[in-house]
Amino acid sequence: MNTSQDIFDRAAHWHLASQRDDMDWDAFTAWLEADPAHARAYDEVSLADAALGEIEPPAPLHLAANDDPAQPVARGGWYRWAGTAIAACLLVVLSFAVLRPDAASVYHTEGQSMTVTLDDGSQVVLAPASELTVDGDQLALSGGAWFDVRHDPDRQLVIAAGLVQITDIGTRFDVQAAGQDVRVAVSEGRVSVRSEHLQAPVQLTAGRQLHFDGASGRSLAAPVEAASVGGWRSGQLTYADVPLRLVSADLSRYAGVEIEVPQAMAGRMFSGTLTIDDGNAAARDLSQLMGLGLERAGACYRLVDPAD
């Protein structure tokens, strides 16, 4: 893994190379796209150079007419002085940039998912209509995401979602955060889930999931089919006793269909698999599997109880 110093050194190289006619733009683009940290470092270098470019040259020395002029100063003297000064100042600025913590990066999605590569090579697939903030090993999630974290016993990734913190050193798992409701499911490895509302951290291994209800402070751990974890990436959502209000929120995010769930049935539990390629079909499947009616309500659907 490249260190921050290595990245800034390379960024400085590309910044200088961009001013030459033989710049390899294809290689530069590939380097930028390889890691978000590369683009951040290049921006730091460019901003530093731009700021230093505002340095005024020394004022010309005016001699009295009867004074013997000194040896003429070559025109290139100022440029050599300026170049040395800029190089020295740029080194100071870049050293400061390396020593200070990187600013947090915020990733936001609308209708499509996004893959975010962390500095250590770990990957996060950010779900549609979600937001991820990355500040070193500290992450914050709103919405949904699939995590594929590289194993490194010397560092721990901590993800804040709702009222819980998920700690991991290398595994694959899925997190769904809708307000104060947080669901964590593990496909491979192990994670620890903690909150001030939990008596003790909950350890989740492969094939286990946890639903934390922040409104009530209750949590429920249960088995889950490891192969189905993060199934939204392949077009399916699989549930085992999940409240209808959360199923509705998932369908809004992953299938683009809005389903109104009356308060009286928001806590009803749903188990089953929904295909999310077609939002209208997913809404119909949900109502049929639950034995509920489905009505159009403007641009969305509403679930209704046939007994009413």
C-alpha positions in Angstrom: 0.0 0.0 0.0 1.4 3.4 -0.9 2.1 5.8 1.9 0.8 9.4 2.0 4.4 10.6 1.2 4.6 8.3 -1.8 1.2 9.6 -3.1 2.2 13.2 -2.7 5.6 12.6 -4.4 3.8 11.1 -7.3 1.2 13.9 -7.4 4.1 16.4 -7.5 5.6 14.5 -10.4 2.4 14.6 -12.4 1.9 18.3 -11.7 5.3 19.1 -13.1 4.9 16.7 -16.0 1.6 18.4 -17.0 3.5 21.5 -18.0 5.6 19.6 -20.5 4.7 18.7 -24.1 5.5 15.0 -23.6 2.9 14.5 -20.8 1.5 11.0 -20.7 -2.2 11.9 -20.2 -3.4 8.3 -20.4 -1.1 7.2 -17.6 -2.0 10.3 -15.6 -5.7 9.6 -15.9 -5.2 5.9 -14.9 -3.3 7.0 -11.8 -6.0 9.5 -10.8 -8.8 6.9 -11.1 -6.9 4.2 -9.3 -7.5 5.7 -5.8 -9.5 8.7 -4.5 -6.5 9.6 -2.4 -4.6 10.3 -5.7 -7.0 13.0 -6.8 -7.0 14.6 -3.3 -3.2 14.7 -3.3 -3.0 16.2 -6.8 -5.5 18.9 -5.8 -3.3 19.8 -2.8 -0.3 20.1 -5.1 -2.1 22.2 -7.6 -3.5 24.5 -5.0 -0.2 24.9 -3.3 1.5 25.8 -6.6 -1.2 28.2 -7.5 -0.8 30.0 -4.2 2.9 30.2 -4.5 2.5 31.5 -8.1 1.1 34.7 -6.6 4.5 35.6 -5.0 5.6 39.0 -6.4 9.1 39.2 -7.9 11.6 41.5 -6.2 11.3 45.1 -7.1 14.1 46.3 -9.5 16.9 48.2 -7.9 17.2 51.8 -9.0 20.7 53.2 -9.1 21.7 56.9 -9.0 22.9 58.2 -12.4 26.5 58.8 -11.1 26.8 55.4 -9.5 28.8 52.7 -11.2 26.3 50.0 -12.2 26.9 46.6 -10.8 27.3 43.6 -13.0 24.0 43.2 -14.8 21.8 40.6 -13.4 20.8 38.0 -15.9 17.1 37.8 -16.7 17.1 34.2 -15.7 18.3 35.0 -12.2 14.9 35.9 -10.9 13.4 32.8 -12.4 16.1 30.7 -10.8 15.5 32.4 -7.5 11.7 32.0 -7.8 12.0 28.4 -8.9 14.1 27.6 -5.8 11.7 29.5 -3.5 8.7 27.8 -5.0 10.3 24.4 -4.7 11.2 25.0 -1.1 7.8 26.5 -0.2 6.0 23.7 -2.1 7.9 21.2 -0.1 6.8 22.9 3.2 3.2 23.0 2.0 3.2 19.4 0.9 4.9 18.3 4.1 2.1 20.0 6.0 -0.5 18.3 3.8 1.1 14.9 4.5 1.2 15.5 8.2 -2.3 16.9 8.7 -5.2 14.4 8.6 -6.9 14.2 5.2 -10.2 16.0 4.9 -13.2 13.7 5.1 -14.6 12.6 1.7 -18.3 12.4 1.2 -19.9 10.1 -1.4 -23.5 10.5 -2.3 -25.7 8.4 -4.7 -29.0 9.0 -6.3 -30.5 6.3 -8.6 -27.4 4.2 -9.1 -24.9 2.5 -6.8 -21.2 3.5 -6.6 -18.1 1.6 -5.7 -15.7 3.4 -3.3 -12.2 2.2 -2.8 -10.6 3.0 0.5 -6.9 3.8 1.0 -6.0 0.3 2.0 -7.8 -1.3 -1.0 -11.0 -2.3 0.8 -14.1 -1.6 -1.2 -17.6 -0.3 -0.4 -20.5 -0.6 -2.8 -22.7 2.3 -1.9 -26.4 1.6 -2.6 -28.7 4.0 -4.4 -30.0 7.0 -2.4 -27.3 6.6 0.2 -24.4 8.6 1.6 -21.0 7.6 2.9 -18.5 9.8 4.7 -14.9 8.5 4.8 -12.4 10.0 7.3 -9.5 7.7 7.5 -10.7 4.5 9.3 -13.8 6.3 10.5 -16.8 5.9 8.2 -20.4 7.1 8.6 -23.3 5.6 6.6 -26.8 6.7 5.8 -28.7 4.3 3.5 -27.2 1.0 2.4 -23.8 -0.4 1.6 -21.9 -3.6 1.0 -18.4 -3.8 2.6 -15.5 -5.9 1.4 -12.8 -5.1 3.9 -9.2 -6.3 3.7 -7.9 -8.1 6.7 -5.4 -6.0 8.7 -5.0 -6.8 12.4 -3.2 -3.5 12.9 -6.2 -1.3 12.1 -9.9 -1.4 12.6 -12.5 0.1 10.4 -15.4 1.7 12.4 -18.7 2.5 10.7 -21.2 4.7 12.4 -24.8 4.0 11.2 -27.7 5.4 13.1 -27.1 4.8 16.8 -24.6 1.9 16.4 -20.9 1.5 15.6 -19.8 -1.5 13.6 -16.1 -2.5 14.0 -14.3 -4.7 11.6 -10.8 -5.8 10.7 -11.5 -7.7 7.6 -14.7 -9.4 6.3 -17.7 -9.0 4.0 -21.0 -7.7 5.3 -24.0 -5.6 4.5 -25.4 -2.6 6.4 -28.8 -1.0 5.9 -29.4 2.2 7.9 -32.9 3.8 7.7 -33.2 6.5 10.4 -32.7 4.8 13.7 -33.3 1.3 12.3 -30.0 -0.4 11.4 -29.6 -3.9 10.0 -26.2 -5.6 9.8 -25.7 -9.0 8.1 -22.4 -10.9 7.7 -21.5 -13.0 4.7 -17.9 -13.8 5.7 -15.8 -13.2 8.8 -16.9 -11.4 11.9 -18.0 -7.9 13.0 -18.7 -6.3 16.3 -21.8 -4.0 16.8 -21.9 -1.7 19.8 -24.2 1.1 21.0 -24.8 2.9 24.2 -28.3 1.4 24.0 -26.9 -2.2 24.0 -25.8 -3.8 27.3 -22.7 -5.3 25.6 -21.2 -5.4 22.0 -22.8 -8.0 19.8 -20.5 -10.3 17.9 -21.8 -11.3 14.5 -20.2 -14.1 12.5 -20.9 -15.3 9.0 -24.5 -16.3 8.5 -25.8 -14.0 11.3 -27.6 -10.7 11.2 -28.7 -8.0 13.7 -31.7 -5.7 13.6 -31.3 -2.7 15.9 -34.4 -0.6 16.5 -33.2 2.7 17.8 -36.7 4.0 18.6 -37.3 1.3 21.1 -33.7 0.4 21.9 -34.4 -3.2 21.1 -32.1 -5.5 19.0 -32.7 -8.9 17.5 -30.0 -11.3 16.3 -31.0 -14.1 13.9 -29.5 -16.5 11.4 -29.3 -15.4 7.7 -28.3 -17.3 4.6 -24.8 -16.0 3.9 -25.2 -16.2 0.2 -28.2 -13.8 0.3 -26.4 -11.1 2.2 -26.1 -8.0 0.0 -28.4 -9.6 -2.6 -29.5 -6.2 -3.7 -26.3 -6.0 -5.8 -27.7 -8.9 -8.0 -31.3 -7.7 -8.1 -32.9 -9.5 -5.1 -33.9 -8.7 -1.5 -34.3 -11.6 0.9 -36.0 -11.1 4.3 -36.5 -13.2 7.4 -39.0 -11.5 9.8 -38.3 -7.9 8.8 -40.9 -5.2 9.6 -43.0 -4.0 6.6 -41.9 -0.4 7.2 -38.3 -1.4 6.4 -39.2 -3.5 3.4 -41.0 -0.5 2.1 -37.9 1.7 2.6 -35.8 -0.9 0.8 -38.1 -1.0 -2.2 -38.0 2.7 -2.4 -34.2 2.7 -2.5 -33.5 -0.4 -4.6 -36.6 -0.7 -6.8 -37.6 2.9 -7.2 -41.2 2.3 -6.0 -42.9 4.1 -3.2 -45.2 2.0 -1.0 -47.2 3.6 1.8 -47.6 1.3 4.8 -50.3 2.3 7.3 -49.2 2.6 10.9 -51.3 -0.3 12.0 -49.4 -2.7 9.8 -45.9 -1.1 9.9 -44.7 -3.6 12.4 -45.9 -6.7 10.6 -43.1 -9.1 9.8 -42.3 -10.2 6.2 -40.3 -13.2 5.1 -39.5 -13.9 1.5 -37.6 -12.9 -1.6 -38.5 -9.9 -3.8 -37.0 -9.3 -7.2 -36.3 -5.6 -7.6 -35.7 -5.2 -11.4 -39.3 -4.1 -11.7 -40.6 -2.0 -8.9 -44.3 -2.4 -9.8 -43.9 -6.2 -9.9 -42.1 -6.1 -6.5 -45.0 -4.1 -5.0 -47.5 -6.7 -6.2 -45.4 -9.6 -5.0 -45.1 -8.1 -1.6 -48.8 -7.5 -1.2 -49.6 -11.0 -2.4 -47.1 -12.7 -0.1 -48.5 -10.7 2.8 -52.1 -11.4 1.9 -52.7 -7.6 1.6 -54.4 -5.5 -0.9 -52.6 -2.9 -3.1 -54.0 0.4 -4.2 -52.7 3.2 -6.3 -52.2 6.4 -4.3 -51.1 9.0 -6.8 -47.5 8.3 -7.8 -47.2 5.5 -5.2 -48.9 2.5 -3.8 -50.7 1.9 -0.5 -51.0 -1.5 1.3 -54.5 -2.1 2.6 -56.0 -4.8 4.8 -58.7 -6.8 3.0 -60.6 -7.1 6.2 -61.1 -3.3 6.4 
